[in-house]
Amino acid sequence: MSDALEKETIMQVAKRLLPFIFLCYFVCLIDRVNLSFAALTMNRDLGLSAYAYSLGASIFFIGYFIFEVPSNLALDRFGARLWITRIMITWGLVSAGMAFIQGEISFLVMRMLLGLAEAGFFPGMILYLTFWFPAAYRVRVIAGFMLAIPVTGVIGGPLATSLMELNGVWGLAGWQWMFLVEGIPSVLIGCLVPLCMTDRPENAHWLRDDQRAWLAGVLKRERQQVEDLHSRASLWRAFIDTRVLALCLVYFGIGTATYGFVYFLPQVIKGLGLTNLQTGFVAAIPDVFGTLGMLIWGHFSDRQTDRRWSVLAALFVCGFGLVGIGLFNSSGWSLIAMAMVSIGINASRPMFWALPSTFLTGTAAAGAIALINSVGNLGGIVGPVMLGWVKDATNSFSGGFYFLAFWAFLAGIAVVAALRAPKRAESAYGAPAE
């Protein structure tokens, strides 16, 4: 009876919550990466150099860093429904407002505001999933949520460049249409959050009483086991925990490699001699492989107790792919390297984000997850700025991609060297945890 209750409860929760939060993350990523496609014509229209563009891409993460931890603590205190609604509506309005920038100053200001508005969404969703899914399901659930990343790459590129074909309609440039059309859905979906999300299992009236009691009980026992094994950490103690600081370093490396790659990928692909529309469709190819890599890698990772080695392997695949782009960026061979990068990045993230909840709970987990994400996303400053500077200085992207590869390799080594192998403990179901 308990096995049947467990399966039907988890299935009910997954069917209720995952499609909607996947959609929320999808529109978030669309609004974050559409800048890379806008740059194909926007930079020329506004007179932006590669370095100025890279500053705009990066300044987003300064606003993000400033407000990330306070935002996640607010979500923990006021509830996900209220706070995610606020986040989505404000970032949607700012994203649509990007259509009206006039030059470098307004470009930088709007990008900073977008970071402030969006701060807290991703770590808030990771925290929210820990409120609903026991540890045995967490990596698969996070992988399902983060599947939005490669799916956005598959759909976002063709969508963005197709919208840019509206160039001249009603006197607006193609990139202006793209920002307007892709910003509005975030506002509309944000208004649906109170109807589609529930703060905690105890408030889930769409579950039966026995399902609600089982889920709340399992999650409570798991939190207690984590606290018994690692001791309950305060918020400030979590901030100086060596494991949290190590995860900050690892995610900084992942962020540096990811955002340097993402924000300049369309420009590298267009350098192969393609049109803007062709660039959008070709840019989707690496993310097709990234989607498959995330699903397959996550399946095999679920069989392992120690996920550190799977994270290392994924980041090394990413690193070798970045080296390949540096070597072959002017030829079609670079597409294979791009696929390797996409596979490595997308496979590593769900496994990485399952790590904090193995030793933190409650407010400490909320603060630490936000800290890791905010510090890690500072790599979104370092990666694009370095790539833009190298491109302006050498008229080539190669040196910048070697720099990104260094950080991918370092992140892989750090996750194994700085974190201990997980201990076996009694699970919430009464059996040894695997």
C-alpha positions, 0 to 999 in steps of 0.5 A: 500500500505504501509503495502505491501511495508513494508512486501516485502521490509523486506522480500527482505532484509532478503532473500538477507542478512540473509543466507549469514551472518548466514553462516559467523557466522557459520564458525566463531563459527566452528573455535572458538569451534573446540578447545574443540574437539581438546582437546580430543587428542591434549592435550595428544599429546602436553603434555598440562594440563587441566590448560594449555589448559584453558589458551589457550582457554582463551587467545583468549579473551585477543586479542579479548578484545584489538582490539574489539572496534577499529575494530567495529569503523573501520567497522562503518567508512570504511563499513562492506564489506571491514572490514568483508572481512579482519576479515574473511580471517585473522582468517581463516588463523590463525585457519588453522595455529593452525594445526602446533603448537608444544607445549604450547608456540606456542599454546598460541601465535596462540590463541592470534593471533586468538582473534586479527584476529576475534575481531569485527566480532560479534559486527560488524554483530549486528551493521550491522543488525541495519543498515538494519532492523527496531526495530520491526523486530530486535529481530527476525532477531538477533535470526535468525542470532544467530541461528548459535550458536546452529546449530554449536553445532549440526553440529560442534561436529560430523564434528570435531570428524569425521575429527579427524578420519583422524588421521595418514593420511599423517603423520598428527594427527586427530586434525591437519586435523580438524584445516586445513579443518575447517579453509579454508572455512573462507578464501574462504567465506571471499573473497565472502563478497564484492559480497554478502553484501551491506554497507547501504540501500542507496547503495542497487541497488537490491531494487526497488527505492520505497523499498530503500526510504521506508527503509532508511526513516524508519531507519532514523526516528527511529534513530531520535526518539531514539536520541530525547528520550535519547539524542544523546550520544557521543562515550565517553559518551556512554562508561560511561553510566550506562546502557552500564556498566550494560550490560557489567556486564550482558554479562560478566556473560553470557560469563563466563557461556557460555565459561566455559560450551562450552570449557569443554563440550566434556571432561565432555561427554567423561567422561561418557565412550564414544569414541571420535566419540561418544562424538561428536554426543552426544555433539550435543544433547543439541544444538538441544534443544538449537535451539528449545529453541531459536526459541520458546522463541524468538517467545513469547518474541516478544509479550512483551514490557519489555524483561528484564524478559524473559532474566532473566528467560532464564539465570535462566534456564541456571543457574539451568542446570549448577548446575545440571551438577555439581551434575550429571556430572558422569551420564547420567542425566547430559544430561538433565542439559546440554540441560537446559544450552543450552536452557537458553544460546541460548534463552537469547542472541538475547533478550539481543542484542536487548537492546543497540539499544533501547537507542543508535545510530550511532558511540555511538552504534558501540562503546558501542556494541563492548565494551559490547561484549569485556568486556563480552567476558572476561568471556571467560577467567574467566570461562574456567580458573576457570573450568580448575583450579578446575579440576586439584585441585579436579579431578572433574568439579563439583565446576567449574560448580557451579561457572559458575551457580553463574554468570548465576544467577547474570547476570539474576538479574542484567539485571532486577535490573540495567536497567529501563523498556522501555518507550512507544514512538511513533514508526517510523510508527506513532503508539505507539511503543510496 
